[in-house]
Amino acid sequence: MKVLLYVVAIVAILAGGWFSYGTMQKFAKLQDDRIELDKQNKTRSAFIVKTKKEAKVMETERDAAKTAHAETMANLDTVEGNIKLSKREASGWESKIAAQDEQLKKNLELMMSIKDAFKELGGDIEISEVPALVKRLEDELKDKNRKLEELQALSEVANKRVEANNIVINDLSDRIEKRAKRIASNDAEGMITAVNHDWGFAIVSIPSNMIVDEGSKLLIKRGTGLIGKLDVNAIEGGRIVADVDYQSMTAGMVVQPGDTVMLAKPLAN
């Protein structure tokens, strides 16, 4: 019985040892596998770190490339702008050159015309001689202008004298004309056209050249003799109303239509 137990115990021990050995081998293998896996993980981690660094470098290079590309595009735009500006400036210079050529042509034509104009002064005039000739001509022109101004001043004085004389002549003419009218008025005669003895007035028609005012006195004329006087009362155009001065009437005479009248006091000449 004990032997059996010993056998069983030995078997159990052997089985346990075997099991332990197998387990230990598996554990060792697992440990080796874990160590290998750790190594691989470290390798992968190192690779990841390296890859991240490389990616960072690549990102930096990419950003630098983008910046360089942007700068290149900006430079390209600047260059294109400079090219366009240069073309415009070139076009402007071409226009300026054309204008200068045209001006040069005009200057040459002007030089030739100046030479032709100065040929009358004698010989072939050089351009270098033109300033002196121009100075001489300017001096002559100034002298002629001065003389012209003197003549104009004299002419202005003469014109003023003529105007003053004309004023005097016109004044004399007016005075002569008025005098002639006054003289003619002294000889002019009007005619009595109606008489009202009840009111003591007469209606007299006078010519246009007979100057009469409300203070005038008229002499009544019949034939070649004077028979009385009239005092002017009112003037209505070419007709006057005059009061009969009965005290001045010649005895036996009565004013009547058809009698003529004349100024009692001639107008002064």
Helices and strands as residue ranges (DSSP letters): H 2-118, G 119-121, G 127-129, H 130-187, E 190-196, E 201-205, E 217-222, E 225-236, E 239-245, G 246-248, E 260-263
